[in-house]
Amino acid sequence: MREITTAVVCGLALLAAASAPRAVAQKPRPPNIIVILADDLGYGDTGVYGSKIIRTPNIDALAADGVRFTQAYVTHPVCAPSRAAILTGRYQQRFGWEFNPVGRDRQGGVSQSEAFIGQILKTAGYATGMVGKWHLGEAPGYQPLDRGFDEFFGITTGASAFMTAFKPGDEAHTPTGAEGSYRTTVAADPLPPGATEMDRMASVRRMAPVRRGREVVEVSDYLTDAFTDDAVRFIGAHKDRPFFLYLAYNAPHTPLQAPKAYIDRYRDVADPGKRVYAAMVSALDDGVGAVRAKLRAEGLERNTLIIFLSDNGCAGYVLGACSNAPLNGFKGMHLEGGVRVPYIVAWPGRIKGGRVDARVVSSLDITPTAAALAGATLPHGTDGVDLLPYVTGRNAATPNPTVYWRAGPNFAIRDGTWKLWSVNRADPSEAASAGAEVTPDGVQATVSPLGAYDMLYDLAADTGEGRNLSAARPDILAKLKARIAAWDKGNIAPQWTSMRQAVRRQDGVLVKIYD
């Protein structure tokens, strides 16, 4: 009897186990994603990319924990178009945001038909935050809160004062003259004769205020530090759910200003421009360190992807304060110094650290990578690729074999190791107007009657773009121009004409650059 009872009991237990509801396996939490964007940071202005002046231990450590790309590109050599491509994963020429708006972002912004990365990730349940510089539209309907970000703390304009008052030991540097006919300007009220530097800074801040959400707020801290603090706050506030943070510093963009705490690190640097610029980069580097320290403190580091890059190369108009070495050219130019940028991808535990990758990658890849990690659906027509298979070693191919650029009638392409920059020739009479608004708004720039000046380089043998091979290799020249023409069929006309133009000599030839 005992044996029968035991058998019955065992049978009932097995039956109960079979009929009980099965435990549902919990879906792993998607990773957090942080994009840290510097503003006009030179290719050679961090320790890990070769600076002999600027010390960046936190950016260097990020590279040691991830992959450092040496041939990474943005889609335009100036701020606003480059940022539009980063946040959409599409060439900005697809939707007309081709030039810096120069005030026109107050009348509109990036087309509302374009999906931004924040909107894409919100469909996957992410909390989304933006801290820093927007520069993609100031009008209602075009600000960060309208484009998929739950929170915003920063400036909607292209530049603002980092400080509105000086204390002993603080420094500012205003370059004089112009490199290659470029000049730096920041919108400000007209100032009376005898106005002080503090008057100027306060005026700039009034014209380019800091906002929380849509409301203007007063910020007395050094702006880079204020942005870092809010990024750290955002991480803490959203640590219990997947989040996306776009930390878009406006450093080290002009105006060149830094407080004593950062200046003191470079008192041995005699050149005032180099000293202030280095101090600004140090503040940004401290921000990278603070973000990573917060992730570690919250136990999130191994479930967070960080991408660090600059929106374009450093500016020639700061007259030697920065460096794009070993590249040729500056911000505003489609030479390597204008469009090749520092670019680091790190995810401890998922991406093997300490690697240097010479494959071509693009800022267009950020949005597709984020969407793939979040499990979100990308809109049709995205130009970039998901980088994760490449950085984890599953795909040994080049992520972006061909990349393109357009600025009005000027075009550039990199295809394999070949690089072509085709630029409008300028009439000698235009040289006197260098840097002026020489094309009326609403009148599209066209190919010059003098034709284009073609610059063809083999980057494998000539990283510094010093030997123009267009005459020696007409076959390559024709092939690249055909590829540009095919790509350009998918673009539309710019929303407005370039309002900042420069006439300069390139290889002794007078050319006209549009940004």
Secondary structure, 3 states (H helix, E strand, C coil): CHHHHHHHHHHHHHHHHHHCCCCCCCCCCCCEEEEEEECCCCCCCCHHHCCCCCCCHHHHHHHHCEEEEEEEECCCCCHHHHHHHHHHCCCHHHCCCCCCCCCHHHCCECCCCCCCHHHHHHCCCCEEEEEEECCCECCCCCCHHHCCCCEEEEECCCCCCCCCCCCCCCEEECCCCCECCECCCCCCCCCCCCCCHHHHHHHHHHHCCEEECCEEECCCCCHHHHHHHHHHHHHHHCCCCCEEEEEECCCCCCCEEECHHHHHHHCCCCCHHHHHHHHHHHHHHHHHHHHHHHHHHCCCHHHEEEEEEECCCCCHHHCCCCCCCCCCCCCCCCCHHHHEEEEEEECCCCCCCCEEEEEEEEHHHHHHHHHHHHCCCCCCCCCCCCCHHHHCCCCCCCCCCEEEEEECCEEEEEECCEEEEEEEECCHHHHHHCCCCCCCCCCCCCCCCCCEEEEEEECCCCCCCCCCCCCCCHHHHHHHHHHHHHHHCCCCCCCCCCCCEEEEEECCEEEEEEC
